[in-house]
């Protein structure tokens, strides 16, 4: 008993394979244009192009606030030192801006206020365990951290 293999038309498969490989190559080549870029990556590239721009460092610090507070602090301190250098170079300022160091200090005080409020609501939750509003407040405060 002989086994017969199916005959696949080579006229169809060779061009199909060629176009398939070509499309994979082109998609790989232009993948940066099709995929959304990461915000952190864009900010870092912009900082590499303009390393003495304090606003870019402040934007990167704002991005780091949601992920890494230590990196955010470093970026805010760097932005504040660059901001002070920009102030001495450009004596004419049209609008009033707060320095990045002031922004960082405001963020720290706001975070400490939220932590103190969390401590208060945790005490209330221990005293009155059936009061559901305390758990709602605690969840919203922890979310804001």
C-alpha positions in Angstrom: 0.0 0.0 0.0 1.5 3.3 -1.1 0.9 6.5 0.7 0.1 9.4 -1.7 1.1 12.8 -0.6 -1.1 15.8 -1.5 0.2 17.9 -4.3 0.4 21.5 -3.4 0.5 24.0 -6.2 3.9 25.7 -6.2 2.7 28.6 -8.3 0.6 29.8 -5.4 2.9 29.0 -2.5 6.1 30.7 -3.7 4.6 34.2 -4.3 2.5 33.8 -1.1 5.7 33.0 0.9 7.5 35.9 -0.8 4.8 38.5 0.0 4.4 37.1 3.5 8.1 37.5 4.3 8.1 41.0 2.6 5.2 42.1 4.8 6.9 40.9 8.0 10.1 42.7 6.9 8.2 45.9 6.2 6.2 45.7 9.4 9.4 45.2 11.4 11.1 48.1 9.6 8.3 50.6 10.2 7.1 49.3 13.6 8.0 52.5 15.4 5.5 54.4 13.2 2.7 51.9 13.9 3.1 51.5 17.6 2.4 54.2 20.2 5.6 55.4 21.8 6.2 55.4 25.5 5.9 58.8 27.2 9.0 58.1 29.3 11.0 57.1 26.3 10.0 60.3 24.4 10.8 62.5 27.4 14.2 60.9 27.8 15.0 61.4 24.1 14.0 65.0 24.3 16.2 65.5 27.4 19.1 63.9 25.5 18.6 66.5 22.7 18.2 69.4 25.1 19.8 68.4 28.4 19.7 71.9 29.9 15.9 72.5 29.5 14.4 72.6 33.0 10.8 72.1 31.7 11.6 68.8 30.1 13.1 67.6 33.4 10.0 68.8 35.2 7.8 66.9 32.8 9.8 63.7 33.4 9.5 64.2 37.1 5.7 64.6 36.8 5.7 61.3 34.9 7.7 59.6 37.6 5.3 60.8 40.4 3.0 57.9 39.5 5.7 55.3 39.5 8.9 56.2 41.4 9.1 59.1 43.9 12.9 58.9 44.3 13.4 59.4 40.6 10.9 62.2 40.7 12.8 63.9 43.5 16.0 63.6 41.5 14.4 65.1 38.4 12.8 67.9 40.4 16.1 68.8 42.0 17.8 68.8 38.6 15.1 70.9 37.1 15.3 73.4 39.9 19.0 73.8 39.5 18.6 74.3 35.7 15.6 76.7 36.4 17.8 78.9 38.5 20.5 79.0 35.8 17.8 80.0 33.3 16.6 82.7 35.6 20.1 84.3 35.8 20.5 84.1 32.0 17.1 85.4 31.2 16.3 88.4 33.4 13.1 89.2 31.5 10.2 87.0 32.5 6.7 87.6 31.1 4.8 85.4 33.4 5.2 84.2 37.0 6.4 80.6 37.3 7.1 78.7 40.5 10.4 76.9 40.6 10.4 73.1 40.3 11.7 72.9 43.9 8.6 74.8 45.1 6.5 72.4 43.2 8.3 69.4 44.8 7.9 70.9 48.3 4.2 71.5 47.6 3.8 67.8 46.5 5.5 66.6 49.6 3.3 68.7 51.9 0.2 67.5 50.1 1.3 63.9 50.5 2.0 64.4 54.2 -1.4 65.9 54.6 -3.0 62.9 52.9 -1.0 60.5 55.1 -2.2 62.4 58.2 -5.8 62.2 57.0 -5.3 58.4 56.4 -4.2 58.1 60.0 -7.2 59.9 61.2 -9.7 57.8 59.2 -8.0 54.6 60.3 -8.5 55.6 63.9 -12.1 56.3 63.2 -12.5 53.0 61.4 -11.1 51.2 64.5 -13.4 53.0 66.9 -16.5 52.7 64.7 -16.2 49.5 62.7 -19.7 49.7 61.2 -19.3 53.2 59.7 -18.8 52.5 56.0 -18.0 56.1 55.1 -14.6 55.6 56.7 -13.7 52.8 54.4 -14.8 54.9 51.4 -12.6 57.8 52.6 -9.7 55.5 53.2 -10.0 54.0 49.7 -10.1 57.4 48.1 -7.2 58.6 50.1 -5.1 55.6 49.3 -5.9 56.0 45.7 -4.8 59.6 45.8 -1.4 58.6 47.1 
